[in-house]
């Protein structure tokens, strides 16, 4: 599975409406809904907005994704496992960059959740 496919499925699992990748995958965006105050309507409305989002490269995005999907993360001597149940767990070897491995394990587990969604 390519990184783009992983991110698309992870975005789906997280409940984001649309995933777009630009600049050969270096920047990634999702469309979200947010409640904002509208001066025109003089009340709170649900509006769409776009935000930078790439849990493969951003620690904060990965952590928010793990929390949103209620993941359990186990870090051992040589590997990290992330997931929210036995069907949606993913293991990555820690290697030279344990932070990247942890972000990838979270994103892969989220992609498995997204893949299982109808």
Buried (B, 14 or more C-beta within 10 A) or exposed (E): EEBBEBBBBBBBBBEBEEBBBEEEBEEBBBBBEEEEEEEEEEEEEEEEEEEEBBBBBBEEBBBBBBEEBEBEBEBEEEBBBBBBEEEBBBBBEBEEEBEBBBBBBBBBBBBBBBBEEE
